[in-house]
Amino acid sequence: MPMSERRHAPAVLLAHPALTQVVTFVLRPTMSYRAIELDVPAAWLGVLGASFAIAPLLVALPAGHVADRYGERRVAVARRGPSPAETR
């Protein structure tokens, strides 16, 4: 890996958790309060709050199955994909 790519690696690794935190702790309550302002029924507020768990729910079991079948290390490497240096 060239030196310029190594220098940016920590920032790239921190970008995903930072974005996840923003979505979880800013967007979710904001959407709920906005829905309350729009007089959304209580049942739909529950659906709105639960909607943030749908993607992890749908991905967790298949991802766990793949990790059990092929091994955690191989799945982590496959998820990362080839680096630009490896594709040249």
C-alpha positions as CSV (number, residue, x, y, z in Angstrom):
1,M,0.0,0.0,0.0
2,P,1.5,3.4,-1.0
3,M,2.3,5.8,1.8
4,S,-0.5,8.3,0.7
5,E,-3.1,5.5,1.1
6,R,-1.8,4.5,4.5
7,R,-2.1,8.1,5.7
8,H,-5.9,8.2,4.9
9,A,-6.7,4.7,6.2
10,P,-7.6,5.8,9.7
11,A,-10.0,8.5,8.4
12,V,-11.7,6.0,6.1
13,L,-12.0,3.5,9.0
14,L,-13.6,6.1,11.2
15,A,-16.0,7.5,8.6
16,H,-18.4,4.5,8.7
17,P,-18.9,4.4,12.5
18,A,-19.2,8.2,12.5
19,L,-21.9,8.1,9.9
20,T,-23.7,5.3,11.7
21,Q,-23.7,7.3,14.9
22,V,-25.1,10.4,13.1
23,V,-27.9,8.3,11.5
24,T,-28.7,6.5,14.8
25,F,-28.6,9.4,17.2
26,V,-29.6,12.4,15.1
27,L,-31.8,11.3,12.2
28,R,-33.9,8.8,14.1
29,P,-35.1,11.2,16.9
30,T,-35.5,14.0,14.4
31,M,-37.8,11.9,12.2
32,S,-39.8,10.9,15.2
33,Y,-40.3,14.4,16.4
34,R,-41.2,15.6,12.9
35,A,-43.8,12.8,12.7
36,I,-45.3,13.9,16.0
37,E,-45.5,17.5,14.6
38,L,-47.4,16.1,11.6
39,D,-49.9,14.3,13.9
40,V,-48.8,10.8,12.8
41,P,-50.8,8.1,14.6
42,A,-49.0,6.4,17.5
43,A,-48.9,3.0,15.7
44,W,-47.1,4.6,12.8
45,L,-44.6,6.2,15.1
46,G,-43.8,2.7,16.3
47,V,-43.3,1.5,12.7
48,L,-41.1,4.5,12.0
49,G,-38.9,3.8,15.0
50,A,-38.7,0.1,14.2
51,S,-37.8,0.8,10.5
52,F,-34.3,1.5,11.6
53,A,-33.9,-2.1,12.7
54,I,-35.2,-3.7,9.4
55,A,-31.9,-3.6,7.4
56,P,-29.7,-5.1,10.2
57,L,-32.4,-7.7,10.9
58,L,-32.5,-8.8,7.2
59,V,-28.7,-8.9,6.9
60,A,-27.7,-10.4,10.3
61,L,-28.7,-14.0,9.8
62,P,-27.4,-14.4,6.2
63,A,-24.2,-12.7,7.2
64,G,-23.8,-14.9,10.2
65,H,-24.4,-18.0,8.1
66,V,-21.7,-16.9,5.5
67,A,-19.3,-16.2,8.4
68,D,-19.9,-19.6,9.9
69,R,-19.5,-21.4,6.6
70,Y,-16.4,-19.6,5.3
71,G,-14.8,-18.2,8.4
72,E,-14.8,-14.8,9.9
73,R,-11.4,-13.8,8.5
74,R,-12.2,-14.8,4.9
75,V,-15.5,-12.9,5.1
76,A,-13.8,-9.8,6.5
77,V,-11.2,-9.9,3.7
78,A,-13.9,-10.5,1.0
79,R,-16.0,-7.6,2.4
80,R,-13.0,-5.3,2.2
81,G,-12.4,-6.1,-1.4
82,P,-9.2,-5.6,-3.3
83,S,-7.1,-2.5,-2.6
84,P,-6.2,-0.2,-5.5
85,A,-2.6,-1.5,-5.3
86,E,-3.9,-5.1,-5.9
87,T,-5.9,-4.2,-8.9
88,R,-3.0,-2.7,-10.9
